[in-house]
Amino acid sequence: MNASLSTLKKDGQTLLWHGLALIPLVKAHGSPLRLTHLPSIGQRIHQARSWFKAAMQQNDHGGKYHYTYCLKASSLRCIVDEVLMHDCHLEASGSVDMAMIQQLIDQQQLPTDRMIMCNGYKTHDYLHAMMAMHQSGQVKVVPILDSQSEFHRLASGTQQNKEAMTLGLRIATMHDQTSRHGIAPDQVQSFVSDEVIPATWAKLVMVHAFMEGGMDGSEAYLRTLKGVIDCYVALKPICPDLNLLNLGGSLPIQDDLAPGRNQSGIIRGIVDLLTTTCREQSVDVPDLVTEFGSYTVSESGAYLFQVLDEKTQAKGPAWYQIDSSIITTLPDTWAKKKVFPCEAINHLDGERQMAQIVGLTCDKDDYYPEQNLPLLPVGEALYVGMFHTGAYQEGLSGYGGMKHCMIPAAKHLVIDGHSQVRVYAQPQPPEQMLQLLEGDSGHAEP
Ligand SMILES: Cc1ncc(COP(=O)(O)O)c(C=O)c1O
């Protein structure tokens, strides 16, 4: 076996994923197949909560931890419904996220105690949706200011409400000094004193610290986080409602952990630093918020492909031609050279060779680098799986829609908590693509 991961187990010659036999699925539904395993999402959420609980108890942190799911990691409705069943808050990045959240509210799927963290650049439509949702009082909307200009635009659009609008403030971290996100630390204090505190329509409740380098628990990460905690400590005496520190996302998943690191150790290091710093400065320790996207959903996703053919050239390893595309299903393999665990799902004990998986498009980048895979058996099918693919791939590639070389989207199965398998989407029909390509030319502008 290539990958030794807790989600994958060998069962004779075949592979189990989350305990699920994969070969019967490809036999019943054909290939290529996309899989979404919903129970693993709840397991991840539960696991993170127990790491935070243990770290907070060890540090006598008597406050709360709020798990937030960011919709951008995957906005599939089955995933959002699953996340909400586990009492999560939501993070939005734009106006369409807000439309989805409003739909959830209208369908009574979103209890009123949930927070909606609004990150990202605030366009007119996005700000408008936040203000309308705040005024309706159906959920607690927390716009997270990325710049002073967002505050000014909110101020000019906000009507006087009984309830002040709760705000967060993203601090541009030194670690992120090339990042466009957040407000520079040396501008925070005067901005809050001169503009936010006098505004009767607003109250600052949250400081936000997302580090684009990832929540890796390294010395550099903790040094940067300390800078944000120092900002919190400086603001707290002048902002009595401030009681949340939002750590953002990017908790590494199992496959991305650096050697010698583990997620519980990373979380312990963060909570230790926070409680020690606050106590030294005699400031109440804030409640904690995270916005975990990839951690929540990565392990819930997989793709299964059939190897249709093998080709060898004068030099280099064999090419294994699959029945779909790597570049269109998993765009991060191309854009970020992201590695997804890859393993055959049958013939596991067969003799192996190094092979590159190649997609159906004619693009030279449509391949996955060399893997040690079973030889292509004569007269029998070989299937390969790409695992932990649940985050961001459909957002980048689009769900359905038009794809490079018009490769249709795979059939999509969803597995629920009772191991029931349901078809979420049929293989994409070519007519759907052709219709999209005709555009709206038949409809005159009003
Ligand atoms: C503000 C913010 N929060 C959370 C996330 C989610 O990060 P991840 O999916 O790595 O957990 C992102 C990702 O870009 C982000 O920008």
The ligand as an SDF file (V2000), in Angstrom:
LIG
                    3D

 16 16  0  0  0  0  0  0  0  0999 V2000
  -10.6510   34.0300    6.6570 C   0  0  0  0  0  0  0  0  0  0  0  0
  -10.5350   32.5730    6.3840 C   0  0  0  0  0  0  0  0  0  0  0  0
  -11.0200   31.7060    7.2970 N   0  0  0  0  0  0  0  0  0  0  0  0
  -10.9700   30.3730    7.0700 C   0  0  0  0  0  0  0  0  0  0  0  0
  -10.4200   29.8470    5.9250 C   0  0  0  0  0  0  0  0  0  0  0  0
  -10.4220   28.3640    5.7500 C   0  0  0  0  0  0  0  0  0  0  0  0
   -9.1690   27.7970    5.6770 O   0  0  0  0  0  0  0  0  0  0  0  0
   -9.0290   26.2080    5.6380 P   0  0  0  0  0  0  0  0  0  0  0  0
   -9.9630   25.6880    4.6350 O   0  0  0  0  0  0  0  0  0  0  0  0
   -7.6000   25.9930    5.2640 O   0  0  0  0  0  0  0  0  0  0  0  0
   -9.3440   25.6990    7.0170 O   0  0  0  0  0  0  0  0  0  0  0  0
   -9.8930   30.7050    4.9540 C   0  0  0  0  0  0  0  0  0  0  0  0
   -9.3060   30.1740    3.7190 C   0  0  0  0  0  0  0  0  0  0  0  0
   -8.9250   30.8400    2.8140 O   0  0  0  0  0  0  0  0  0  0  0  0
   -9.9460   32.1110    5.1830 C   0  0  0  0  0  0  0  0  0  0  0  0
   -9.4680   32.9850    4.2880 O   0  0  0  0  0  0  0  0  0  0  0  0
  1  2  1  0
  2  3  1  0
  2 15  2  0
  3  4  2  0
  4  5  1  0
  5  6  1  0
  5 12  2  0
  6  7  1  0
  7  8  1  0
  8  9  2  0
  8 10  1  0
  8 11  1  0
 12 13  1  0
 12 15  1  0
 13 14  2  0
 15 16  1  0
M  END
$$$$
